[in-house]
Amino acid sequence: MENRAEKLRIAMFGQKRWSREGGIEVVVKELSSRMVKLGHQVTCYNRSGHHVSGKKFDSAKLRECKGVKIKTVPTINRKGFAAVSSSFFAALACAWGKYDVVHVHAEGPAAMCWLPKLFGKRVVVTIHGLDHRRGEKWGRFARKYIMFGERNAVRYADEIIVLSRGVQQYFADAYGRKTVFIPNGVERPIQQAAKLIQEKFGLDKDGYILFLGRIVPEKGIQYLIKAFKQVDTDKKLVIAGGSSDSDAFMQEITRLAADDHRIRFTGFVQGQILAELYSNAYVYCLPSDLEGMPLSLLEAMSYGNCCLTSDIAECADVVEDKAVLFEKGNIVALQKKLEELCQHPEQVEQYKKEAADFICEKYNWDTVVQQTLGVYRGGTVHKGAKYPD
């Protein structure tokens, strides 16, 4: 693999499916499809089973998409077993397969990274976030297993990629392990008029505040609903996204919002409706307690949105001074920021003018791909990269 122009045979696993079920799935699709365009061979090993937000969102079973080979591995479709079983069979296939690099995504699946390593493969693990800290989502066994995966990544991976400086510091402090910082990318989209969302949800341009993401406790949706209910505005609050092993939390926030007719739940969205929701929001809000690197925030800014987010480092480092921050978990502070933005549309407009150019210049998928390929080949990240080690 000394020849820098050599085309690589790459396998990826850790994602659920070729879908938009979560940030990991988006990253895998972007990396793999762009690598294929550059002439590399990429195979993605997906779970079997239904879409995380329900079987109604299942898509046709694919064997190839955009030149990427897609293989489905056996999966025990029970909570706590799906990731473990699919990762084992994917790792086994990668170990036996003719691959130069096996790229494992997330801490849990990294528990199996020893298998392809045992068979002489170069193994790269991307830590999308410190999943063991998502205490409200995972039980004791799941957290222990995720920690086992983290330790296996440290022990067996040739390289570990992280998406934030905070996670990079965590691995240095906890394990003395050097990691490579490569954040996610974003692509400038085409703005869409409010057609389907008007017909389906009664939403007009600038008529709503948008949250878009997985419906899980660490996203802070409960803070947003409580704060919004205290804001005197005609604008709606749109909660767009599906649950992810978090049905009890979904029921909790649905009850919390039940007495406010302005709050709308759309469920999981994709395609044209997703694009329209991003394109026509008055403000996009991400009140998270915990993130890896929030792709939804990058996407919201790429559509030219005024963004309001918690002040955790993973969000603050992304937006810099091009968005509005509030203290994490502080409902009163969030309420005040919402009121201020609703009362001062000129401020919102100023943030909107600067958001897309800023974020699309700062984070670029083509640069991310070149950096990742540099890691695959065992060298430093691409010299032209904008992101330092």
URLIN-V364240 format. One line per field, one symbol per residue. ss: DSSP state (@ for helix, = for strand, . for the rest). psi: psi as a letter, one per 20 degrees, with the letter a starting at -180 (. if undefined). burial: + if it has 24 or more other ideal C-beta (glycine too) atoms within 12 Angstrom, else -. A space follows every 10 residues. Layout:
ss: ???
psi: ???
burial: ???
This chain:
ss: ........== ===....... ..@@@@@@@@ @@@@@@@... =======... ....@@@... ...==..=== ===....... .@@@@@@@@@ @@@@@@.... =====...@@ @@@@@@@@.. .======... @@@......@ @@@@@@@@@@ @@@@@@..== ==..@@@@@@ @@@@@....= =....=.... .....@@@@@ @......=== ==..=.@@@. @@@@@@@@.. .....===== ..=...@@@@ @@@@@@@... ..=====... @@@@@@@@@@ ..====.... ....@@@@@@ @@....==== ..@@@@@@@. ...===.... @@@@@@@@@@ @@@.@@@@@@ @@@@@@@@@@ @@.=@@@@@@ @@@@@@.... .........
psi: khohippqop qqrhrfrnak hrhghggggg gghhhhhjjq ppppoqqaar qhjqiijqrq oqiqpkippp ppqqpomqpi hgggghhghg hghhghrnqh pooppqgghi hjihghhhjj qpppppoirn hiimhihqag gghhgghggg hhghghphqp pqiqhghghg hgghikpprp onrraqpprp qqqnfhhggh ikprpjjqpp poaqnqhiik hhggggghhi pnqiqrppop rrrnklhghg hghghhihjo iipppiapqr cgggghgghj qgqppnkqhp reoohhgggg hhjkqpqpqr kqhhghhghc jjrpqrppio hghgghhggg hhimhhgghg hhhigggghh hhophhgggh gghhggijar qphjqior.
burial: -------+++ ++++++++++ ++++++++++ ++++++---+ +++++++-+- +++------- ----+--+++ +++-+----- -+++++++++ +++++-+-++ ++++++++++ +++++++--- ++++++++++ ++++--++-- -+--++++++ ++++-+++++ ++++++++-+ +-----+-++ +++++++-+- ---+--+--- +-+--+++++ ++++++++++ +++++++++- +-+-++++++ ++++++--++ --++-++--+ -+++++++++ --++++++++ ++++++++++ ++++++++++ ++++++++++ +++++++++- -+++++-++- +-+++-+++- ++-----+-- ++-+++-+++ -+++++++++ +++++++--- ++--+-+--
